[in-house]
Amino acid sequence: MTRTRTYFETFNAGELLEQFPLDEGFTKRFRSLSRDELFARQDVMFRRCVARAWQIPFYQRLWGGAGIEAGDINGLADIGKLPVFGKHEIMASVEANPPLGDFHGWRDGTEAGDTPLVFHTTSGTTGRPQPLVFSPHSREVQNLLLARLYRWQGMRPGDVVHSVYGHGMINGGHYVREAVTHFTQALFCSAGTGIEMRSAQQVNLMRDMGATVIVGFADYIKKLADVAREQGLEPGRDIPIRMICGHLGRESRETLSAAWGGVELYDWYGVGDTGAIAGQGPDQDGLYLMEDAQYVEVLGVDDGQPVADGEIGDMVVTCLYKQDIYPIIRFNTHDVTRVLTTPSSLGLNLRRIEGFLGRSDNMVKIRGINVFPQAMAPILEEKSEFAGEFICMASRDVGGRDELAVHVEVRCPTGDAAVAEAFSSLLRQRLGVEVSVVLVEPGSLAALTGIEVRQKPVRLIDNRFK
């Protein structure tokens, strides 16, 4: 009888570190590696992914339905022939083949599928949580890529890292913890969201442990600074945070930095299926794509065709390192970004993106204008009355006209018509479309946004089709 392999027997850590180097090895490689040489490496990895995908029913169905045969894809240059897919297709696979679907090849009788399984889910921000599956190899590459970004951004041995990522079944908090503990020698405190550990307890833990780094989503990190002050603690002095590494999105960097005593901020981007895709470097000039592991396309939101660098589109990701349980080939994240056209000041031959600009499946089209609710935060923060929280309400009147009302928490009387008009005028100027503004008291939107209990607060309630 063949002995079952353990988690650590299914990959070689030394080989992973050689293939996906850290620190100086990482920057040295991408200062010397040309774009042609990089593409050649990506092409080899892509061919392996495609070969594995043809063994999996999900891809056989997806690609066969698009009229694709195995011989049609001869390398990465042919990737545009393949259809994209997203959460909808994954959830259809789960519905038809519960509980884990047939989008993966775990225990399918192949050598690639004969491996332990790491199982988590998404947070369910946009609906029912999606199953996420990883082999030990893909899990550790995912961890390594994130640790690469953290170390590049300045995380060092001895740092005390306070994490406000969710745990439970949600993938994010677990793989962030693994990245830090496996690859950085920093001390990790998995505080979680406000529902896992109350905010007041969190700031006391940060004080007691001498937290130096916070990781998580910007919305809740900013809230913790307010809670600290309510507890009589001064961020940056009583809690010696020197760096925040998180999903900053469209939040105001200046406001968040000031809330924690002027700390350094570093943004990074990834999704549950793919792990870390891009992150800021020491130059803090865009997010560098981890192109030795991820192949990223930016496609038009409406037509799915490649857009020119500098134009906005959906990020579509192919994980070049996922060649065993679950190949990910042309996964549409529905997160919107643009590729930067200026050269890297660090001399790295890696493309950069602006970062997360919003979600195309959370986009509202108001009288022909695409509005991304997440993009409103830095606009609202230009007004001193803004208290930090907002939510958008989309509706449709009896005549079929779509309307958008932005409910804004403010530090002033909620009946102040002049302030409401000032917010409305600012949004109209920046968005290019008329929206109404409703002023509300601080803290009154918490039940709608879920700021205390969710990793990603709700920013849009769409009532148009109810």
C-alpha positions as CSV (number, residue, x, y, z in Angstrom):
1,M,0.0,0.0,0.0
2,T,1.4,3.4,-1.0
3,R,2.0,5.7,1.9
4,T,0.0,9.0,1.8
5,R,2.2,12.0,1.3
6,T,2.2,14.7,4.0
7,Y,1.7,18.4,3.2
8,F,5.4,19.1,3.4
9,E,6.4,16.2,1.1
10,T,4.5,17.6,-1.8
11,F,6.8,20.5,-2.5
12,N,10.4,21.6,-2.1
13,A,10.7,24.9,-0.2
14,G,14.2,25.5,-1.5
15,E,13.0,25.2,-5.1
16,L,10.2,27.6,-4.4
17,L,12.6,30.2,-3.0
18,E,14.8,29.8,-6.1
19,Q,11.9,30.1,-8.5
20,F,10.3,33.1,-6.7
21,P,13.2,34.9,-4.9
22,L,12.9,37.3,-2.1
23,D,14.6,40.6,-1.2
24,E,17.7,41.4,-3.3
25,G,17.3,38.2,-5.4
26,F,13.9,39.5,-6.5
27,T,15.0,43.0,-7.5
28,K,18.2,41.8,-9.1
29,R,16.3,39.3,-11.3
30,F,13.9,41.9,-12.6
31,R,16.5,44.5,-13.3
32,S,18.4,42.1,-15.5
33,L,15.6,40.0,-17.0
34,S,14.3,41.4,-20.3
35,R,10.6,41.4,-21.2
36,D,11.2,38.8,-23.9
37,E,13.0,36.5,-21.4
38,L,10.2,37.0,-18.9
39,F,7.6,36.1,-21.6
40,A,9.5,32.9,-22.4
41,R,9.5,31.8,-18.8
42,Q,5.8,32.7,-18.5
43,D,5.1,30.7,-21.7
44,V,6.7,27.5,-20.3
45,M,4.6,27.8,-17.1
46,F,1.4,28.6,-19.1
47,R,1.7,25.5,-21.3
48,R,1.9,23.3,-18.1
49,C,-1.2,25.0,-16.7
50,V,-3.1,24.4,-20.0
51,A,-2.1,20.8,-20.1
52,R,-3.4,20.2,-16.6
53,A,-6.6,22.2,-17.2
54,W,-7.6,19.9,-20.1
55,Q,-7.8,17.0,-17.5
56,I,-10.4,18.9,-15.5
57,P,-14.2,18.7,-16.4
58,F,-14.8,22.4,-15.7
59,Y,-12.2,23.5,-18.3
60,Q,-13.2,20.8,-20.8
61,R,-16.8,22.2,-20.6
62,L,-15.8,25.8,-20.6
63,W,-13.3,25.6,-23.4
64,G,-15.2,23.0,-25.4
65,G,-18.3,25.1,-25.3
66,A,-16.3,27.9,-26.9
67,G,-15.2,25.6,-29.7
68,I,-11.7,25.2,-28.4
69,E,-9.8,22.0,-29.0
70,A,-6.5,21.0,-27.3
71,G,-4.4,21.7,-30.4
72,D,-5.7,25.3,-30.7
73,I,-3.6,26.6,-27.8
74,N,0.1,26.5,-28.6
75,G,1.3,28.9,-25.9
76,L,0.8,32.1,-24.1
77,A,0.5,34.0,-27.4
78,D,-2.8,32.2,-27.9
79,I,-4.3,33.1,-24.5
80,G,-6.8,35.5,-26.1
81,K,-8.5,32.5,-27.8
82,L,-9.7,31.2,-24.4
83,P,-12.9,32.4,-22.8
84,V,-12.7,34.2,-19.4
85,F,-14.6,32.9,-16.4
86,G,-15.4,34.3,-13.0
87,K,-17.3,33.6,-9.8
88,H,-20.6,32.9,-11.6
89,E,-19.1,29.9,-13.5
90,I,-17.4,28.6,-10.4
91,M,-20.6,28.8,-8.4
92,A,-22.5,27.0,-11.2
93,S,-19.9,24.2,-11.0
94,V,-20.5,24.0,-7.2
95,E,-24.3,24.0,-7.7
96,A,-24.1,21.1,-10.2
97,N,-21.4,19.2,-8.2
98,P,-21.8,20.0,-4.5
99,P,-20.1,20.7,-2.2
100,L,-16.8,21.6,-3.9
101,G,-17.7,21.6,-7.6
102,D,-15.7,20.2,-10.5
103,F,-13.5,23.3,-11.3
104,H,-10.5,21.5,-9.6
105,G,-8.8,18.2,-10.0
106,W,-8.4,17.1,-6.4
107,R,-8.2,13.3,-6.1
108,D,-9.1,12.8,-9.7
109,G,-6.7,9.9,-10.2
110,T,-3.8,11.9,-11.6
111,E,-0.5,12.5,-9.9
112,A,-1.2,16.3,-9.8
113,G,-4.5,15.7,-8.0
114,D,-3.0,13.3,-5.4
115,T,-2.2,15.9,-2.7
116,P,-3.5,17.3,0.5
117,L,-6.2,20.0,0.1
118,V,-6.3,23.4,1.8
119,F,-9.9,24.6,1.8
120,H,-11.3,28.0,2.6
121,T,-14.0,30.3,1.1
122,T,-14.3,33.9,0.0
123,S,-15.9,36.4,2.3
124,G,-19.2,36.4,0.4
125,T,-19.0,40.2,-0.1
126,T,-20.8,39.9,-3.5
127,G,-23.0,36.9,-2.6
128,R,-22.8,33.3,-1.4
129,P,-19.2,32.4,-0.3
130,Q,-17.2,30.6,-3.0
131,P,-15.1,27.6,-2.2
132,L,-11.3,28.1,-2.5
133,V,-9.0,25.1,-2.9
134,F,-5.2,25.0,-2.8
135,S,-2.5,22.3,-3.1
136,P,0.4,22.7,-0.6
137,H,2.5,23.9,-3.5
138,S,0.2,26.6,-4.7
139,R,-0.6,27.6,-1.1
140,E,3.1,28.2,-0.3
141,V,3.8,30.1,-3.5
142,Q,0.8,32.3,-2.6
143,N,2.2,32.8,0.9
144,L,5.7,33.5,-0.5
145,L,4.5,36.1,-3.0
146,L,2.8,38.0,-0.3
147,A,5.8,37.8,2.0
148,R,7.9,39.0,-0.9
149,L,5.8,42.2,-1.0
150,Y,5.8,42.6,2.8
151,R,9.6,42.3,3.0
152,W,10.1,44.6,0.1
153,Q,7.9,47.2,1.7
154,G,9.9,47.0,4.9
155,M,8.5,44.3,7.2
156,R,11.4,42.9,9.1
157,P,12.3,40.2,11.7
158,G,11.0,41.3,15.1
159,D,8.1,43.4,13.9
160,V,4.8,42.9,15.7
161,V,2.2,42.6,13.1
162,H,-1.4,43.3,14.0
163,S,-3.8,41.8,11.5
164,V,-7.5,42.8,11.1
165,Y,-8.2,40.3,8.3
166,G,-11.1,38.0,9.0
167,H,-10.6,34.4,9.8
168,G,-13.2,31.6,10.2
169,M,-13.6,30.0,6.7
170,I,-12.4,33.2,5.0
171,N,-9.1,32.7,3.2
172,G,-7.6,36.1,3.6
173,G,-6.7,36.1,7.3
174,H,-5.2,32.6,7.1
175,Y,-2.9,33.0,4.2
176,V,-1.7,36.4,5.5
177,R,-0.9,34.7,8.8
178,E,1.0,32.0,6.9
179,A,2.9,34.4,4.8
180,V,4.1,36.4,7.8
181,T,4.9,33.4,10.0
182,H,6.5,31.2,7.3
183,F,8.6,33.8,5.5
184,T,9.3,37.0,7.6
185,Q,10.2,36.2,11.3
186,A,7.8,38.8,12.4
187,L,5.4,38.2,15.3
188,F,1.8,37.8,14.0
189,C,-1.3,38.8,16.1
190,S,-4.4,37.6,14.4
191,A,-6.9,40.0,15.9
192,G,-9.4,39.7,13.1
193,T,-12.4,41.9,12.5
194,G,-14.4,43.8,15.1
195,I,-16.7,40.9,15.6
196,E,-13.9,38.4,16.3
197,M,-12.2,40.8,18.8
198,R,-13.8,44.0,19.8
199,S,-12.1,47.2,18.5
200,A,-11.4,48.5,22.1
201,Q,-9.7,45.1,22.9
202,Q,-7.7,45.3,19.7
203,V,-6.2,48.7,20.5
204,N,-5.3,47.6,24.0
205,L,-3.6,44.5,22.5
206,M,-1.7,46.6,20.1
207,R,-0.5,48.8,23.0
208,D,0.5,45.8,25.2
209,M,2.3,44.0,22.4
210,G,4.0,47.1,21.0
211,A,2.5,46.6,17.5
212,T,4.7,48.1,14.8
213,V,2.8,47.1,11.6
214,I,-0.9,46.8,10.8
215,V,-2.2,44.7,7.9
216,G,-5.8,44.7,6.6
217,F,-8.3,46.8,4.9
218,A,-8.0,50.6,5.1
219,D,-11.6,51.3,6.3
220,Y,-11.3,49.3,9.5
221,I,-7.6,50.3,10.1
222,K,-8.8,54.0,10.1
223,K,-11.6,53.2,12.5
224,L,-9.1,51.6,14.9
225,A,-7.2,54.9,15.1
226,D,-10.5,56.6,16.2
227,V,-11.1,53.9,18.8
228,A,-7.6,54.2,20.1
229,R,-8.1,57.9,20.8
230,E,-11.4,57.2,22.4
231,Q,-9.5,54.9,24.8
232,G,-7.0,57.7,25.6
233,L,-4.3,56.2,23.4
234,E,-2.3,58.3,20.9
235,P,-1.5,56.3,17.7
236,G,2.1,56.6,16.8
237,R,3.1,57.3,20.4
238,D,1.3,54.8,22.7
239,I,1.0,52.4,19.9
240,P,4.3,52.5,17.9
241,I,3.0,51.7,14.5
242,R,5.5,52.6,11.8
243,M,4.0,51.0,8.7
244,I,0.6,49.9,7.3
245,C,0.5,47.3,4.6
246,G,-3.0,46.8,3.4
247,H,-5.6,47.1,0.8
248,L,-5.8,50.9,0.5
249,G,-8.0,51.0,-2.6
250,R,-9.4,54.4,-3.2
251,E,-9.1,55.6,0.4
252,S,-7.1,58.8,1.1
253,R,-3.5,57.9,1.9
254,E,-3.0,61.2,3.7
255,T,-5.9,60.8,6.0
256,L,-5.0,57.2,6.9
257,S,-1.4,58.0,7.5
258,A,-2.2,61.0,9.7
259,A,-4.7,59.0,11.7
260,W,-1.8,56.7,12.8
261,G,0.8,59.4,13.4
262,G,2.2,59.9,9.9
263,V,3.2,56.2,9.2
264,E,4.3,54.8,5.9
265,L,1.6,53.2,3.8
266,Y,2.0,50.4,1.3
267,D,-0.8,49.0,-0.9
268,W,-1.1,45.6,-2.3
269,Y,-3.7,43.7,-4.4
270,G,-4.9,40.2,-4.7
271,V,-8.0,38.1,-4.6
272,G,-8.9,34.8,-2.7
273,D,-8.4,32.5,-5.7
274,T,-5.1,33.9,-6.9
275,G,-3.3,35.3,-3.9
276,A,-1.1,38.3,-4.2
277,I,-1.0,39.8,-7.7
278,A,0.7,43.2,-7.3
279,G,2.1,45.5,-4.6
280,Q,3.8,48.8,-4.1
281,G,7.6,48.8,-3.8
282,P,9.8,51.3,-1.9
283,D,9.2,53.9,-4.6
284,Q,5.4,53.9,-3.8
285,D,4.7,54.5,-7.4
286,G,2.0,52.1,-8.6
287,L,1.7,48.4,-7.8
288,Y,4.3,46.1,-9.4
289,L,2.7,43.0,-11.0
290,M,4.3,39.8,-9.8
291,E,4.8,38.6,-13.4
292,D,6.9,35.6,-12.6
293,A,3.8,34.1,-11.1
294,Q,0.8,36.0,-12.4
295,Y,-0.1,36.9,-16.0
296,V,-2.5,39.8,-15.9
297,E,-4.6,41.2,-18.8
298,V,-6.7,44.3,-18.6
299,L,-9.9,43.9,-20.6
300,G,-12.7,46.3,-21.4
301,V,-15.6,46.1,-18.9
302,D,-18.2,46.1,-21.7
303,D,-16.6,44.2,-24.6
304,G,-14.0,42.0,-22.9
305,Q,-11.3,43.1,-25.4
306,P,-7.8,44.2,-24.4
307,V,-7.5,47.9,-23.6
308,A,-4.5,50.1,-24.2
309,D,-2.1,50.7,-21.3
310,G,-3.5,53.7,-19.3
311,E,-7.1,52.7,-20.0
312,I,-9.5,51.3,-17.4
313,G,-10.6,47.7,-17.5
314,D,-11.2,44.5,-15.6
315,M,-8.2,42.6,-14.3
316,V,-8.1,39.1,-15.8
317,V,-5.6,36.8,-14.1
318,T,-3.8,33.6,-15.0
319,C,-1.9,32.0,-12.2
320,L,1.2,30.6,-13.8
321,Y,2.2,28.6,-10.8
322,K,-1.1,26.7,-10.3
323,Q,-0.4,23.5,-12.2
324,D,-1.9,20.8,-10.0
325,I,-5.2,20.9,-8.2
326,Y,-6.8,24.1,-9.5
327,P,-5.4,25.8,-12.6
328,I,-6.6,29.4,-12.9
329,I,-6.6,30.5,-16.5
330,R,-8.2,33.8,-17.4
331,F,-10.1,34.4,-14.2
332,N,-12.0,37.7,-14.3
333,T,-11.6,39.3,-10.9
334,H,-14.1,42.1,-11.9
335,D,-11.8,44.5,-10.1
336,V,-11.0,47.5,-12.2
337,T,-7.6,49.1,-12.8
338,R,-5.3,50.6,-15.4
339,V,-1.7,49.8,-16.4
340,L,0.7,52.7,-15.7
341,T,2.7,53.9,-18.7
342,T,5.6,55.7,-16.9
343,P,8.8,53.7,-16.4
344,S,9.8,52.2,-13.1
345,S,12.1,54.5,-11.1
346,L,13.6,51.3,-9.6
347,G,14.6,50.0,-13.0
348,L,12.5,46.9,-12.7
349,N,11.2,45.2,-15.9
350,L,7.8,44.6,-14.4
351,R,4.5,46.3,-15.4
352,R,2.7,48.4,-12.8
353,I,-1.0,49.0,-12.2
354,E,-2.6,51.9,-10.5
355,G,-4.3,49.6,-8.0
356,F,-7.9,48.8,-7.2
357,L,-10.2,51.4,-8.7
358,G,-13.6,49.7,-8.1
359,R,-15.6,46.6,-9.1
360,S,-17.2,46.4,-12.4
361,D,-19.9,44.1,-11.0
362,N,-20.5,46.8,-8.3
363,M,-20.5,49.6,-10.8
364,V,-23.6,51.8,-11.2
365,K,-24.4,53.3,-14.6
366,I,-26.2,56.6,-14.0
367,R,-27.4,58.3,-17.1
368,G,-24.6,56.8,-19.2
369,I,-21.8,57.5,-16.6
370,N,-20.0,54.6,-14.9
371,V,-19.8,55.2,-11.2
372,F,-17.7,53.1,-8.9
373,P,-18.9,53.5,-5.3
374,Q,-15.5,52.7,-3.8
375,A,-14.0,55.6,-5.7
376,M,-16.0,58.1,-3.7
377,A,-14.0,57.9,-0.5
378,P,-11.1,60.2,-1.5
379,I,-13.5,62.7,-3.0
380,L,-15.6,62.9,0.2
381,E,-12.5,63.2,2.3
382,E,-11.8,66.5,0.7
383,K,-14.5,68.0,2.8
384,S,-13.6,68.5,6.5
385,E,-17.1,67.7,7.6
386,F,-16.8,64.1,6.4
387,A,-16.7,61.7,9.4
388,G,-15.3,58.7,7.5
389,E,-18.2,56.5,6.4
390,F,-20.6,56.5,3.5
391,I,-22.9,54.2,1.5
392,C,-24.5,54.6,-1.9
393,M,-28.2,53.8,-2.6
394,A,-29.2,53.3,-6.2
395,S,-32.9,53.5,-7.1
396,R,-35.2,53.8,-10.2
397,D,-38.1,56.2,-10.3
398,V,-41.5,55.5,-11.8
399,G,-40.3,57.0,-15.1
400,G,-37.4,54.5,-15.3
401,R,-34.7,57.1,-14.4
402,D,-31.9,55.8,-12.3
403,E,-30.9,57.8,-9.3
404,L,-28.0,57.6,-6.8
405,A,-28.1,58.9,-3.3
406,V,-24.9,59.1,-1.3
407,H,-25.4,58.8,2.5
408,V,-22.5,60.5,4.2
409,E,-21.6,60.6,7.9
410,V,-20.7,64.1,8.9
411,R,-19.3,66.1,11.9
412,C,-21.9,68.8,11.6
413,P,-25.7,69.2,11.9
414,T,-27.3,66.8,9.5
415,G,-29.8,69.4,8.4
416,D,-27.1,71.7,7.1
417,A,-28.3,72.3,3.5
418,A,-25.2,74.2,2.5
419,V,-22.9,71.3,3.5
420,A,-25.1,68.8,1.6
421,E,-25.0,71.0,-1.5
422,A,-21.2,71.3,-1.2
423,F,-20.8,67.5,-1.1
424,S,-23.2,67.2,-4.0
425,S,-21.4,69.8,-6.1
426,L,-18.0,68.2,-5.4
427,L,-19.3,64.7,-6.5
428,R,-21.0,66.2,-9.6
429,Q,-17.8,67.8,-10.6
430,R,-15.6,64.7,-10.1
431,L,-18.1,62.0,-11.3
432,G,-19.6,63.9,-14.2
433,V,-23.2,63.1,-13.1
434,E,-25.7,64.5,-10.6
435,V,-26.1,62.5,-7.4
436,S,-28.0,63.5,-4.2
437,V,-26.4,63.6,-0.8
438,V,-28.0,62.7,2.5
439,L,-26.2,63.8,5.7
440,V,-26.3,61.4,8.6
441,E,-24.8,61.2,12.1
442,P,-21.4,59.5,12.8
443,G,-21.9,55.8,13.4
444,S,-25.4,55.6,12.0
445,L,-24.4,53.7,8.8
446,A,-22.6,50.9,10.6
447,A,-25.5,48.4,10.3
448,L,-25.5,49.0,6.5
449,T,-21.8,49.1,5.8
450,G,-20.9,46.3,8.2
451,I,-17.7,48.2,9.1
452,E,-17.4,46.4,12.4
453,V,-18.0,42.9,11.1
454,R,-16.9,42.7,7.5
455,Q,-13.4,42.8,5.9
456,K,-14.8,44.9,3.1
457,P,-17.5,47.3,4.0
458,V,-20.6,47.5,1.8
459,R,-20.6,50.6,-0.3
460,L,-23.6,50.1,-2.6
461,I,-27.2,49.0,-2.0
462,D,-28.9,48.6,-5.3
463,N,-32.7,48.9,-5.0
464,R,-33.3,49.4,-8.7
465,F,-34.5,45.8,-9.4
466,K,-36.5,45.1,-6.2
